[in-house]
């Protein structure tokens, strides 16, 4: 099915392409522990280590902490999601 | 292209805040780190938060235990989040 694969890859982006494209965007990062981090994605690397700005920490949907700049170690990351919601609006 | 680990370089010799596994937090001066996020902290203070159930009212009580260490090595795999101390 290599023919199909090539056809798909010509139109579809890989996960890595997605990650590259969302730098500077507001995101929600959910960790394996269930904690959410909302903020602006500053940069990330192949390990999914993440640097975020204007970060808000939500535990059980409640705002617990704010960090100007935060680094998250990639192994804790469950997902990274872009969000249209403005910061401070709640989980 | 800037990488997340490069941003930690800016925190060298500054007060930082680290969130660790098992409800532990650390603050202290970052002396050194590597790609695993192994770190050396100077004048570190560790806070361990535990939840206890009040025997009479059955309310959840958060208990914080603190301890100070003049110099500590942190194994990187326990690290969840790192931020500058003033942000916290």
Backbone of each chain as nested JSON, in Angstrom:
{
  "chains": [
    {"id": "A", "residues": [
      {"number": 1, "name": "UNK", "atoms": {"N": [0.826, -1.208, 0.0], "CA": [0.0, 0.0, 0.0], "C": [0.857, 1.254, 0.0]}},
      {"number": 2, "name": "UNK", "atoms": {"N": [2.088, 1.126, -0.528], "CA": [2.967, 2.287, -0.465], "C": [2.424, 3.425, -1.321]}},
      {"number": 3, "name": "UNK", "atoms": {"N": [1.712, 3.067, -2.414], "CA": [1.144, 4.101, -3.277], "C": [0.154, 4.978, -2.522]}},
      {"number": 4, "name": "UNK", "atoms": {"N": [-0.698, 4.299, -1.733], "CA": [-1.684, 5.022, -0.94], "C": [-0.986, 5.928, 0.081]}},
      {"number": 5, "name": "UNK", "atoms": {"N": [0.04, 5.358, 0.693], "CA": [0.772, 6.115, 1.703], "C": [1.35, 7.399, 1.15]}},
      {"number": 6, "name": "UNK", "atoms": {"N": [1.916, 7.319, -0.05], "CA": [2.496, 8.515, -0.66], "C": [1.424, 9.55, -0.958]}},
      {"number": 7, "name": "UNK", "atoms": {"N": [0.29, 9.041, -1.427], "CA": [-0.802, 9.944, -1.758], "C": [-1.26, 10.701, -0.504]}},
      {"number": 8, "name": "UNK", "atoms": {"N": [-1.383, 9.935, 0.582], "CA": [-1.837, 10.539, 1.833], "C": [-0.82, 11.561, 2.33]}},
      {"number": 9, "name": "UNK", "atoms": {"N": [0.469, 11.17, 2.303], "CA": [1.482, 12.056, 2.864], "C": [1.594, 13.363, 2.074]}},
      {"number": 10, "name": "UNK", "atoms": {"N": [1.144, 13.341, 0.84], "CA": [1.212, 14.568, 0.048], "C": [0.183, 15.592, 0.53]}},
      {"number": 11, "name": "UNK", "atoms": {"N": [-0.903, 15.096, 1.13], "CA": [-1.961, 16.015, 1.552], "C": [-2.071, 16.126, 3.069]}},
      {"number": 12, "name": "UNK", "atoms": {"N": [-1.581, 15.113, 3.806], "CA": [-1.758, 15.073, 5.249], "C": [-0.473, 15.454, 5.968]}},
      {"number": 13, "name": "UNK", "atoms": {"N": [-0.632, 16.16, 7.064], "CA": [0.527, 16.523, 7.864], "C": [0.796, 15.454, 8.919]}},
      {"number": 14, "name": "UNK", "atoms": {"N": [2.034, 15.342, 9.29], "CA": [2.407, 14.416, 10.362], "C": [2.193, 15.12, 11.7]}},
      {"number": 15, "name": "UNK", "atoms": {"N": [2.175, 14.345, 12.809], "CA": [2.08, 14.973, 14.125], "C": [3.178, 16.007, 14.362]}},
      {"number": 16, "name": "UNK", "atoms": {"N": [4.372, 15.716, 13.869], "CA": [5.474, 16.666, 14.048], "C": [5.186, 17.984, 13.338]}},
      {"number": 17, "name": "UNK", "atoms": {"N": [4.563, 17.903, 12.155], "CA": [4.198, 19.126, 11.426], "C": [3.175, 19.938, 12.212]}},
      {"number": 18, "name": "UNK", "atoms": {"N": [2.231, 19.225, 12.827], "CA": [1.225, 19.902, 13.654], "C": [1.895, 20.648, 14.797]}},
      {"number": 19, "name": "UNK", "atoms": {"N": [2.806, 19.955, 15.474], "CA": [3.472, 20.566, 16.633], "C": [4.258, 21.81, 16.212]}},
      {"number": 20, "name": "UNK", "atoms": {"N": [4.894, 21.718, 15.037], "CA": [5.656, 22.874, 14.547], "C": [4.728, 24.048, 14.284]}},
      {"number": 21, "name": "UNK", "atoms": {"N": [3.518, 23.734, 13.793], "CA": [2.612, 24.792, 13.344], "C": [1.898, 25.522, 14.476]}},
      {"number": 22, "name": "UNK", "atoms": {"N": [1.935, 24.965, 15.69], "CA": [1.136, 25.58, 16.76], "C": [1.963, 26.421, 17.729]}},
      {"number": 23, "name": "UNK", "atoms": {"N": [3.231, 26.644, 17.41], "CA": [4.037, 27.525, 18.268], "C": [3.451, 28.933, 18.28]}},
      {"number": 24, "name": "UNK", "atoms": {"N": [3.396, 29.5, 19.448], "CA": [2.869, 30.854, 19.578], "C": [1.362, 30.901, 19.746]}},
      {"number": 25, "name": "UNK", "atoms": {"N": [0.732, 29.736, 19.677], "CA": [-0.733, 29.689, 19.805], "C": [-1.132, 29.369, 21.245]}},
      {"number": 26, "name": "UNK", "atoms": {"N": [-2.362, 29.77, 21.662], "CA": [-2.855, 29.34, 22.973], "C": [-3.18, 27.853, 22.959]}},
      {"number": 27, "name": "UNK", "atoms": {"N": [-2.708, 27.148, 23.977], "CA": [-2.896, 25.693, 24.012], "C": [-3.332, 25.227, 25.405]}},
      {"number": 28, "name": "UNK", "atoms": {"N": [-3.89, 24.024, 25.428], "CA": [-4.104, 23.303, 26.676], "C": [-3.2, 22.079, 26.641]}},
      {"number": 29, "name": "UNK", "atoms": {"N": [-2.381, 21.923, 27.678], "CA": [-1.537, 20.738, 27.792], "C": [-2.052, 19.914, 28.966]}},
      {"number": 30, "name": "UNK", "atoms": {"N": [-2.472, 18.694, 28.69], "CA": [-2.94, 17.828, 29.766], "C": [-1.844, 16.834, 30.107]}},
      {"number": 31, "name": "UNK", "atoms": {"N": [-1.588, 16.674, 31.395], "CA": [-0.581, 15.724, 31.846], "C": [-1.24, 14.406, 32.234]}},
      {"number": 32, "name": "UNK", "atoms": {"N": [-0.421, 13.379, 32.364], "CA": [-0.93, 12.058, 32.763], "C": [-1.635, 12.111, 34.116]}},
      {"number": 33, "name": "UNK", "atoms": {"N": [-1.228, 13.038, 34.969], "CA": [-1.845, 13.173, 36.288], "C": [-3.244, 13.772, 36.206]}},
      {"number": 34, "name": "UNK", "atoms": {"N": [-3.626, 14.307, 35.04], "CA": [-4.939, 14.926, 34.879], "C": [-4.898, 16.436, 35.018]}},
      {"number": 35, "name": "UNK", "atoms": {"N": [-3.753, 16.971, 35.418], "CA": [-3.614, 18.426, 35.562], "C": [-3.531, 19.073, 34.181]}},
      {"number": 36, "name": "UNK", "atoms": {"N": [-4.224, 20.211, 34.029], "CA": [-4.21, 20.959, 32.773], "C": [-3.329, 22.194, 32.892]}},
      {"number": 37, "name": "UNK", "atoms": {"N": [-2.603, 22.508, 31.841], "CA": [-1.865, 23.765, 31.779], "C": [-2.342, 24.526, 30.558]}},
      {"number": 38, "name": "UNK", "atoms": {"N": [-2.8, 25.766, 30.782], "CA": [-3.259, 26.612, 29.683], "C": [-2.302, 27.782, 29.542]}},
      {"number": 39, "name": "UNK", "atoms": {"N": [-1.923, 28.058, 28.311], "CA": [-1.022, 29.178, 28.094], "C": [-0.609, 29.257, 26.641]}},
      {"number": 40, "name": "UNK", "atoms": {"N": [0.376, 30.106, 26.385], "CA": [0.882, 30.279, 25.029], "C": [2.078, 29.355, 24.849]}},
      {"number": 41, "name": "UNK", "atoms": {"N": [2.031, 28.534, 23.82], "CA": [3.126, 27.601, 23.555], "C": [4.317, 28.37, 22.999]}},
      {"number": 42, "name": "UNK", "atoms": {"N": [5.389, 28.437, 23.777], "CA": [6.575, 29.172, 23.324], "C": [7.398, 28.299, 22.38]}},
      {"number": 43, "name": "UNK", "atoms": {"N": [7.743, 27.089, 22.824], "CA": [8.46, 26.158, 21.959], "C": [8.413, 24.758, 22.529]}},
      {"number": 44, "name": "UNK", "atoms": {"N": [8.762, 23.789, 21.691], "CA": [8.8, 22.4, 22.159], "C": [9.835, 21.626, 21.356]}},
      {"number": 45, "name": "UNK", "atoms": {"N": [10.237, 20.458, 21.859], "CA": [11.239, 19.657, 21.165], "C": [10.71, 18.237, 20.927]}},
      {"number": 46, "name": "UNK", "atoms": {"N": [11.577, 17.383, 20.409], "CA": [11.196, 16.026, 20.042], "C": [10.757, 15.159, 21.199]}},
      {"number": 47, "name": "UNK", "atoms": {"N": [11.147, 15.515, 22.418], "CA": [10.719, 14.754, 23.601], "C": [9.353, 15.227, 24.107]}},
      {"number": 48, "name": "UNK", "atoms": {"N": [8.819, 16.254, 23.43], "CA": [7.606, 16.931, 23.857], "C": [7.817, 17.717, 25.143]}},
      {"number": 49, "name": "UNK", "atoms": {"N": [9.077, 18.014, 25.463], "CA": [9.345, 19.04, 26.462], "C": [8.715, 20.329, 25.946]}},
      {"number": 50, "name": "UNK", "atoms": {"N": [8.087, 21.074, 26.833], "CA": [7.318, 22.242, 26.407], "C": [7.722, 23.468, 27.215]}},
      {"number": 51, "name": "UNK", "atoms": {"N": [7.885, 24.582, 26.537], "CA": [8.021, 25.868, 27.233], "C": [6.769, 26.678, 26.941]}},
      {"number": 52, "name": "UNK", "atoms": {"N": [6.133, 27.157, 28.007], "CA": [4.883, 27.911, 27.871], "C": [4.993, 29.269, 28.535]}},
      {"number": 53, "name": "UNK", "atoms": {"N": [4.217, 30.219, 28.036], "CA": [4.14, 31.548, 28.639], "C": [2.736, 31.778, 29.167]}},
      {"number": 54, "name": "UNK", "atoms": {"N": [2.627, 32.671, 30.126], "CA": [1.331, 33.025, 30.735], "C": [0.567, 31.765, 31.127]}},
      {"number": 55, "name": "UNK", "atoms": {"N": [1.259, 30.882, 31.83], "CA": [0.705, 29.558, 32.103], "C": [-0.215, 29.559, 33.317]}},
      {"number": 56, "name": "UNK", "atoms": {"N": [-1.349, 28.899, 33.165], "CA": [-2.281, 28.722, 34.276], "C": [-2.436, 27.227, 34.536]}},
      {"number": 57, "name": "UNK", "atoms": {"N": [-2.361, 26.86, 35.818], "CA": [-2.454, 25.443, 36.2], "C": [-3.854, 25.145, 36.745]}},
      {"number": 58, "name": "UNK", "atoms": {"N": [-4.523, 24.19, 36.127], "CA": [-5.867, 23.815, 36.568], "C": [-5.865, 22.395, 37.129]}},
      {"number": 59, "name": "UNK", "atoms": {"N": [-6.296, 22.264, 38.386], "CA": [-6.443, 20.944, 38.992], "C": [-7.936, 20.737, 39.244]}},
      {"number": 60, "name": "UNK", "atoms": {"N": [-8.487, 19.669, 38.711], "CA": [-9.925, 19.399, 38.776], "C": [-10.741, 20.587, 38.266]}},
      {"number": 61, "name": "UNK", "atoms": {"N": [-10.243, 21.228, 37.214], "CA": [-10.964, 22.349, 36.603], "C": [-10.84, 23.654, 37.359]}},
      {"number": 62, "name": "UNK", "atoms": {"N": [-10.096, 23.65, 38.482], "CA": [-9.95, 24.876, 39.27], "C": [-8.552, 25.453, 39.109]}},
      {"number": 63, "name": "UNK", "atoms": {"N": [-8.497, 26.779, 38.933], "CA": [-7.207, 27.454, 38.788], "C": [-6.427, 27.369, 40.097]}},
      {"number": 64, "name": "UNK", "atoms": {"N": [-5.236, 26.775, 40.033], "CA": [-4.441, 26.595, 41.253], "C": [-3.201, 27.48, 41.292]}},
      {"number": 65, "name": "UNK", "atoms": {"N": [-2.641, 27.772, 40.127], "CA": [-1.375, 28.503, 40.085], "C": [-1.229, 29.234, 38.756]}},
      {"number": 66, "name": "UNK", "atoms": {"N": [-0.371, 30.258, 38.782], "CA": [0.002, 30.93, 37.532], "C": [1.52, 31.02, 37.456]}},
      {"number": 67, "name": "UNK", "atoms": {"N": [2.045, 30.794, 36.287], "CA": [3.48, 30.91, 36.058], "C": [3.699, 31.791, 34.829]}},
      {"number": 68, "name": "UNK", "atoms": {"N": [4.635, 32.726, 34.922], "CA": [4.957, 33.561, 33.766], "C": [5.541, 32.72, 32.655]}},
      {"number": 69, "name": "UNK", "atoms": {"N": [6.581, 31.992, 32.98], "CA": [7.181, 31.031, 32.056], "C": [7.242, 29.684, 32.746]}},
      {"number": 70, "name": "UNK", "atoms": {"N": [6.873, 28.647, 32.039], "CA": [6.909, 27.307, 32.621], "C": [7.513, 26.324, 31.631]}},
      {"number": 71, "name": "UNK", "atoms": {"N": [8.338, 25.42, 32.168], "CA": [8.898, 24.331, 31.38], "C": [8.245, 23.048, 31.866]}},
      {"number": 72, "name": "UNK", "atoms": {"N": [7.709, 22.254, 30.942], "CA": [7.094, 20.974, 31.317], "C": [7.909, 19.842, 30.704]}},
      {"number": 73, "name": "UNK", "atoms": {"N": [8.3, 18.875, 31.537], "CA": [9.078, 17.742, 31.041], "C": [8.176, 16.841, 30.204]}},
      {"number": 74, "name": "UNK", "atoms": {"N": [8.646, 16.48, 29.006], "CA": [7.809, 15.834, 28.006], "C": [7.162, 14.524, 28.412]}},
      {"number": 75, "name": "UNK", "atoms": {"N": [7.804, 13.761, 29.282], "CA": [7.265, 12.439, 29.629], "C": [5.933, 12.527, 30.364]}},
      {"number": 76, "name": "UNK", "atoms": {"N": [5.613, 13.675, 30.937], "CA": [4.36, 13.842, 31.674], "C": [3.173, 14.201, 30.778]}},
      {"number": 77, "name": "UNK", "atoms": {"N": [3.451, 14.492, 29.503], "CA": [2.413, 15.05, 28.628], "C": [1.492, 13.956, 28.088]}},
      {"number": 78, "name": "UNK", "atoms": {"N": [0.17, 14.162, 28.249], "CA": [-0.831, 13.263, 27.674], "C": [-1.262, 13.787, 26.313]}},
      {"number": 79, "name": "UNK", "atoms": {"N": [-1.62, 15.087, 26.252], "CA": [-1.917, 15.685, 24.95], "C": [-1.661, 17.187, 24.951]}},
      {"number": 80, "name": "UNK", "atoms": {"N": [-1.531, 17.725, 23.742], "CA": [-1.426, 19.169, 23.544], "C": [-2.557, 19.55, 22.605]}},
      {"number": 81, "name": "UNK", "atoms": {"N": [-3.376, 20.481, 23.023], "CA": [-4.54, 20.857, 22.233], "C": [-4.552, 22.362, 22.024]}},
      {"number": 82, "name": "UNK", "atoms": {"N": [-4.842, 22.793, 20.808], "CA": [-4.982, 24.231, 20.593], "C": [-6.366, 24.644, 21.081]}},
      {"number": 83, "name": "UNK", "atoms": {"N": [-6.468, 25.895, 21.487], "CA": [-7.742, 26.366, 22.015], "C": [-8.017, 27.764, 21.515]}},
      {"number": 84, "name": "UNK", "atoms": {"N": [-9.268, 28.019, 21.201], "CA": [-9.651, 29.372, 20.791], "C": [-9.987, 30.198, 22.018]}},
      {"number": 85, "name": "UNK", "atoms": {"N": [-10.283, 29.464, 23.104], "CA": [-10.712, 30.146, 24.322], "C": [-9.617, 31.053, 24.849]}},
      {"number": 86, "name": "UNK", "atoms": {"N": [-10.003, 32.243, 25.263], "CA": [-9.017, 33.166, 25.818], "C": [-8.619, 32.707, 27.217]}},
      {"number": 87, "name": "UNK", "atoms": {"N": [-7.454, 33.133, 27.662], "CA": [-6.944, 32.731, 28.966], "C": [-7.788, 33.324, 30.079]}},
      {"number": 88, "name": "UNK", "atoms": {"N": [-7.866, 32.589, 31.169], "CA": [-8.554, 33.089, 32.345], "C": [-10.051, 32.838, 32.33]}},
      {"number": 89, "name": "UNK", "atoms": {"N": [-10.518, 32.181, 31.282], "CA": [-11.944, 31.946, 31.171], "C": [-12.384, 30.686, 31.905]}},
      {"number": 90, "name": "UNK", "atoms": {"N": [-11.435, 29.926, 32.39], "CA": [-11.767, 28.71, 33.137], "C": [-11.602, 27.476, 32.28]}},
      {"number": 91, "name": "UNK", "atoms": {"N": [-11.659, 26.305, 32.936], "CA": [-11.362, 25.06, 32.228], "C": [-12.579, 24.549, 31.458]}}
    ]},
    {"id": "B", "residues": [
      {"number": 1, "name": "UNK", "atoms": {"N": [16.091, 27.943, 15.684], "CA": [14.892, 27.618, 16.468], "C": [15.249, 27.364, 17.931]}},
      {"number": 2, "name": "UNK", "atoms": {"N": [14.569, 28.06, 18.822], "CA": [14.784, 27.926, 20.265], "C": [14.218, 26.589, 20.748]}},
      {"number": 3, "name": "UNK", "atoms": {"N": [14.941, 25.942, 21.63], "CA": [14.458, 24.698, 22.228], "C": [14.144, 24.929, 23.694]}},
      {"number": 4, "name": "UNK", "atoms": {"N": [13.181, 24.154, 24.225], "CA": [12.783, 24.365, 25.629], "C": [13.957, 24.294, 26.598]}},
      {"number": 5, "name": "UNK", "atoms": {"N": [14.876, 23.336, 26.377], "CA": [15.989, 23.186, 27.321], "C": [16.91, 24.411, 27.324]}},
      {"number": 6, "name": "UNK", "atoms": {"N": [16.973, 25.098, 26.166], "CA": [17.804, 26.297, 26.114], "C": [17.257, 27.386, 27.03]}},
      {"number": 7, "name": "UNK", "atoms": {"N": [15.939, 27.365, 27.176], "CA": [15.321, 28.391, 28.015], "C": [15.688, 28.209, 29.483]}},
      {"number": 8, "name": "UNK", "atoms": {"N": [16.02, 26.972, 29.85], "CA": [16.405, 26.726, 31.243], "C": [17.764, 27.348, 31.54]}},
      {"number": 9, "name": "UNK", "atoms": {"N": [18.581, 27.478, 30.501], "CA": [19.89, 28.121, 30.689], "C": [19.737, 29.512, 31.295]}},
      {"number": 10, "name": "UNK", "atoms": {"N": [18.652, 30.191, 30.903], "CA": [18.407, 31.537, 31.427], "C": [18.159, 31.53, 32.935]}},
      {"number": 11, "name": "UNK", "atoms": {"N": [17.8, 30.352, 33.465], "CA": [17.501, 30.256, 34.902], "C": [18.709, 29.865, 35.747]}},
      {"number": 12, "name": "UNK", "atoms": {"N": [19.853, 29.588, 35.09], "CA": [21.056, 29.202, 35.846], "C": [21.435, 30.303, 36.835]}},
      {"number": 13, "name": "UNK", "atoms": {"N": [21.813, 29.859, 38.042], "CA": [22.2, 30.769, 39.128], "C": [21.061, 31.695, 39.56]}},
      {"number": 14, "name": "UNK", "atoms": {"N": [19.828, 31.274, 39.282], "CA": [18.673, 32.041, 39.75], "C": [17.782, 31.14, 40.599]}},
      {"number": 15, "name": "UNK", "atoms": {"N": [16.898, 31.783, 41.355], "CA": [15.94, 31.03, 42.163], "C": [14.891, 30.397, 41.25]}},
      {"number": 16, "name": "UNK", "atoms": {"N": [14.69, 29.106, 41.395], "CA": [13.668, 28.46, 40.575], "C": [12.698, 27.659, 41.448]}},
      {"number": 17, "name": "UNK", "atoms": {"N": [11.578, 27.321, 40.832], "CA": [10.55, 26.508, 41.465], "C": [10.401, 25.231, 40.638]}},
      {"number": 18, "name": "UNK", "atoms": {"N": [10.398, 24.073, 41.307], "CA": [10.249, 22.799, 40.602], "C": [9.09, 22.028, 41.199]}},
      {"number": 19, "name": "UNK", "atoms": {"N": [8.231, 21.541, 40.317], "CA": [7.149, 20.651, 40.753], "C": [7.597, 19.23, 40.453]}},
      {"number": 20, "name": "UNK", "atoms": {"N": [7.589, 18.388, 41.468], "CA": [8.05, 17.015, 41.317], "C": [6.891, 16.046, 41.494]}},
      {"number": 21, "name": "UNK", "atoms": {"N": [7.157, 14.797, 41.149], "CA": [6.174, 13.738, 41.385], "C": [5.913, 13.577, 42.881]}},
      {"number": 22, "name": "UNK", "atoms": {"N": [4.823, 12.894, 43.213], "CA": [4.475, 12.562, 44.595], "C": [4.254, 13.802, 45.467]}},
      {"number": 23, "name": "UNK", "atoms": {"N": [3.647, 14.848, 44.864], "CA": [3.232, 16.047, 45.595], "C": [4.391, 16.747, 46.305]}},
      {"number": 24, "name": "UNK", "atoms": {"N": [5.522, 16.764, 45.658], "CA": [6.679, 17.458, 46.222], "C": [7.024, 18.674, 45.363]}},
      {"number": 25, "name": "UNK", "atoms": {"N": [7.421, 19.738, 46.038], "CA": [7.85, 20.958, 45.348], "C": [9.193, 21.383, 45.915]}},
      {"number": 26, "name": "UNK", "atoms": {"N": [9.985, 22.007, 45.095], "CA": [11.298, 22.474, 45.528], "C": [11.528, 23.89, 45.059]}},
      {"number": 27, "name": "UNK", "atoms": {"N": [12.175, 24.683, 45.887], "CA": [12.678, 25.971, 45.434], "C": [14.147, 26.061, 45.82]}},
      {"number": 28, "name": "UNK", "atoms": {"N": [14.897, 26.778, 45.02], "CA": [16.312, 26.943, 45.334], "C": [17.039, 27.553, 44.153]}},
      {"number": 29, "name": "UNK", "atoms": {"N": [18.349, 27.759, 44.345], "CA": [19.152, 28.351, 43.27], "C": [19.669, 27.245, 42.357]}},
      {"number": 30, "name": "UNK", "atoms": {"N": [19.396, 27.376, 41.07], "CA": [19.813, 26.362, 40.098], "C": [21.297, 26.501, 39.786]}},
      {"number": 31, "name": "UNK", "atoms": {"N": [22.077, 25.513, 40.23], "CA": [23.519, 25.542, 39.965], "C": [23.884, 24.88, 38.647]}},
      {"number": 32, "name": "UNK", "atoms": {"N": [23.202, 23.777, 38.319], "CA": [23.525, 23.045, 37.094], "C": [22.363, 22.159, 36.692]}},
      {"number": 33, "name": "UNK", "atoms": {"N": [22.281, 21.835, 35.396], "CA": [21.277, 20.878, 34.909], "C": [21.822, 20.198, 33.668]}},
      {"number": 34, "name": "UNK", "atoms": {"N": [21.206, 19.07, 33.279], "CA": [21.582, 18.412, 32.028], "C": [20.329, 18.082, 31.22]}},
      {"number": 35, "name": "UNK", "atoms": {"N": [20.51, 17.317, 30.13], "CA": [19.398, 17.064, 29.206], "C": [18.301, 16.196, 29.81]}},
      {"number": 36, "name": "UNK", "atoms": {"N": [18.627, 15.447, 30.882], "CA": [17.591, 14.658, 31.566], "C": [16.794, 15.506, 32.562]}},
      {"number": 37, "name": "UNK", "atoms": {"N": [17.293, 16.719, 32.776], "CA": [16.771, 17.593, 33.822], "C": [17.232, 17.161, 35.216]}},
      {"number": 38, "name": "UNK", "atoms": {"N": [18.3, 16.335, 35.258], "CA": [19.002, 16.194, 36.522], "C": [19.46, 17.593, 36.901]}},
      {"number": 39, "name": "UNK", "atoms": {"N": [19.382, 17.918, 38.202], "CA": [19.708, 19.287, 38.591], "C": [20.453, 19.325, 39.925]}},
      {"number": 40, "name": "UNK", "atoms": {"N": [21.244, 20.359, 40.105], "CA": [21.842, 20.659, 41.4], "C": [21.218, 21.962, 41.894]}},
      {"number": 41, "name": "UNK", "atoms": {"N": [20.591, 21.886, 43.062], "CA": [19.991, 23.08, 43.659], "C": [20.747, 23.444, 44.93]}},
      {"number": 42, "name": "UNK", "atoms": {"N": [20.958, 24.749, 45.091], "CA": [21.639, 25.247, 46.282], "C": [20.609, 25.93, 47.185]}},
      {"number": 43, "name": "UNK", "atoms": {"N": [20.797, 25.757, 48.485], "CA": [19.865, 26.31, 49.48], "C": [18.408, 25.979, 49.124]}},
      {"number": 44, "name": "UNK", "atoms": {"N": [18.155, 24.687, 48.935], "CA": [16.839, 24.25, 48.483], "C": [15.886, 24.044, 49.655]}},
      {"number": 45, "name": "UNK", "atoms": {"N": [14.616, 24.318, 49.398], "CA": [13.583, 23.995, 50.368], "C": [12.566, 23.08, 49.7]}},
      {"number": 46, "name": "UNK", "atoms": {"N": [12.324, 21.935, 50.331], "CA": [11.37, 20.974, 49.798], "C": [10.07, 21.076, 50.575]}},
      {"number": 47, "name": "UNK", "atoms": {"N": [8.958, 21.076, 49.841], "CA": [7.635, 21.069, 50.473], "C": [6.905, 19.81, 50.041]}},
      {"number": 48, "name": "UNK", "atoms": {"N": [6.499, 19.009, 51.015], "CA": [5.708, 17.82, 50.702], "C": [4.288, 18.036, 51.206]}},
      {"number": 49, "name": "UNK", "atoms": {"N": [3.327, 17.964, 50.284], "CA": [1.931, 18.189, 50.643], "C": [1.202, 16.861, 50.727]}},
      {"number": 50, "name": "UNK", "atoms": {"N": [0.534, 16.63, 51.863], "CA": [-0.25, 15.408, 52.018], "C": [-1.655, 15.76, 52.488]}},
      {"number": 51, "name": "UNK", "atoms": {"N": [-2.597, 14.902, 52.153], "CA": [-3.988, 15.116, 52.546], "C": [-4.333, 14.144, 53.66]}},
      {"number": 52, "name": "UNK", "atoms": {"N": [-4.846, 14.697, 54.758], "CA": [-5.283, 13.838, 55.858], "C": [-6.756, 14.067, 56.127]}},
      {"number": 53, "name": "UNK", "atoms": {"N": [-7.422, 13.034, 56.591], "CA": [-8.844, 13.135, 56.899], "C": [-8.998, 13.41, 58.394]}},
      {"number": 54, "name": "UNK", "atoms": {"N": [-9.653, 14.527, 58.702], "CA": [-9.907, 14.861, 60.101], "C": [-10.809, 13.792, 60.712]}},
      {"number": 55, "name": "UNK", "atoms": {"N": [-10.38, 13.213, 61.834], "CA": [-11.099, 12.065, 62.399], "C": [-12.498, 12.406, 62.906]}},
      {"number": 56, "name": "UNK", "atoms": {"N": [-12.694, 13.671, 63.303], "CA": [-14.012, 14.042, 63.832], "C": [-14.944, 14.59, 62.754]}},
      {"number": 57, "name": "UNK", "atoms": {"N": [-14.428, 15.493, 61.932], "CA": [-15.306, 16.148, 60.957], "C": [-15.228, 15.484, 59.577]}},
      {"number": 58, "name": "UNK", "atoms": {"N": [-14.276, 14.573, 59.396], "CA": [-14.047, 13.913, 58.105], "C": [-13.763, 14.919, 56.989]}},
      {"number": 59, "name": "UNK", "atoms": {"N": [-13.236, 16.081, 57.36], "CA": [-12.837, 17.053, 56.348], "C": [-11.413, 16.772, 55.894]}},
      {"number": 60, "name": "UNK", "atoms": {"N": [-11.141, 17.108, 54.657], "CA": [-9.786, 16.913, 54.148], "C": [-8.893, 18.057, 54.628]}},
      {"number": 61, "name": "UNK", "atoms": {"N": [-7.781, 17.691, 55.223], "CA": [-6.853, 18.692, 55.736], "C": [-5.532, 18.558, 54.978]}},
      {"number": 62, "name": "UNK", "atoms": {"N": [-5.106, 19.675, 54.349], "CA": [-3.837, 19.651, 53.63], "C": [-2.701, 19.97, 54.595]}},
      {"number": 63, "name": "UNK", "atoms": {"N": [-1.728, 19.088, 54.618], "CA": [-0.613, 19.239, 55.539], "C": [0.669, 19.423, 54.738]}},
      {"number": 64, "name": "UNK", "atoms": {"N": [1.436, 20.463, 55.089], "CA": [2.676, 20.718, 54.361], "C": [3.88, 20.509, 55.268]}},
      {"number": 65, "name": "UNK", "atoms": {"N": [4.748, 19.624, 54.827], "CA": [6.006, 19.404, 55.538], "C": [7.153, 20.008, 54.743]}},
      {"number": 66, "name": "UNK", "atoms": {"N": [7.964, 20.816, 55.42], "CA": [9.075, 21.472, 54.735], "C": [10.403, 21.035, 55.322]}},
      {"number": 67, "name": "UNK", "atoms": {"N": [11.396, 21.019, 54.459], "CA": [12.75, 20.809, 54.955], "C": [13.744, 21.528, 54.056]}},
      {"number": 68, "name": "UNK", "atoms": {"N": [14.856, 21.908, 54.633], "CA": [15.87, 22.655, 53.895], "C": [17.11, 21.81, 53.667]}},
      {"number": 69, "name": "UNK", "atoms": {"N": [17.72, 22.008, 52.509], "CA": [18.955, 21.299, 52.181], "C": [19.944, 22.3, 51.582]}},
      {"number": 70, "name": "UNK", "atoms": {"N": [21.166, 22.35, 52.083], "CA": [22.135, 23.314, 51.555], "C": [22.502, 23.025, 50.094]}},
      {"number": 71, "name": "UNK", "atoms": {"N": [22.52, 21.746, 49.734], "CA": [22.857, 21.38, 48.342], "C": [22.165, 20.053, 48.054]}},
      {"number": 72, "name": "UNK", "atoms": {"N": [21.498, 19.963, 46.913], "CA": [20.776, 18.722, 46.613], "C": [20.872, 18.393, 45.127]}},
      {"number": 73, "name": "UNK", "atoms": {"N": [21.015, 17.099, 44.85], "CA": [20.963, 16.596, 43.471], "C": [19.566, 16.049, 43.226]}},
      {"number": 74, "name": "UNK", "atoms": {"N": [18.935, 16.455, 42.134], "CA": [17.595, 15.975, 41.786], "C": [17.686, 15.129, 40.527]}},
      {"number": 75, "name": "UNK", "atoms": {"N": [17.179, 13.904, 40.612], "CA": [17.147, 13.06, 39.42], "C": [16.035, 13.555, 38.492]}},
      {"number": 76, "name": "UNK", "atoms": {"N": [16.378, 13.713, 37.206], "CA": [15.485, 14.378, 36.264], "C": [14.141, 13.716, 36.06]}},
      {"number": 77, "name": "UNK", "atoms": {"N": [14.071, 12.378, 36.195], "CA": [12.818, 11.711, 35.837], "C": [11.673, 12.03, 36.797]}},
      {"number": 78, "name": "UNK", "atoms": {"N": [11.971, 12.634, 37.932], "CA": [10.909, 12.993, 38.865], "C": [10.313, 14.368, 38.614]}},
      {"number": 79, "name": "UNK", "atoms": {"N": [10.888, 15.091, 37.651], "CA": [10.478, 16.48, 37.42], "C": [9.214, 16.541, 36.557]}},
      {"number": 80, "name": "UNK", "atoms": {"N": [8.248, 17.355, 36.969], "CA": [7.055, 17.606, 36.161], "C": [7.144, 18.977, 35.509]}},
      {"number": 81, "name": "UNK", "atoms": {"N": [7.442, 20.004, 36.32], "CA": [7.408, 21.383, 35.821], "C": [8.51, 22.208, 36.46]}},
      {"number": 82, "name": "UNK", "atoms": {"N": [8.988, 23.164, 35.712], "CA": [10.036, 24.052, 36.196], "C": [9.653, 25.487, 35.853]}},
      {"number": 83, "name": "UNK", "atoms": {"N": [9.824, 26.381, 36.811], "CA": [9.489, 27.782, 36.554], "C": [10.395, 28.651, 37.405]}},
      {"number": 84, "name": "UNK", "atoms": {"N": [10.427, 29.947, 37.083], "CA": [11.232, 30.815, 37.934], "C": [10.487, 31.041, 39.254]}},
      {"number": 85, "name": "UNK", "atoms": {"N": [11.226, 31.176, 40.318], "CA": [10.623, 31.206, 41.655], "C": [9.656, 32.371, 41.809]}},
      {"number": 86, "name": "UNK", "atoms": {"N": [9.974, 33.505, 41.195], "CA": [9.151, 34.698, 41.354], "C": [7.784, 34.531, 40.688]}},
      {"number": 87, "name": "UNK", "atoms": {"N": [7.725, 33.637, 39.666], "CA": [6.457, 33.413, 38.985], "C": [5.454, 32.705, 39.881]}},
      {"number": 88, "name": "UNK", "atoms": {"N": [5.987, 31.881, 40.766], "CA": [5.102, 31.012, 41.539], "C": [4.334, 31.801, 42.591]}}
    ]}
  ]
}
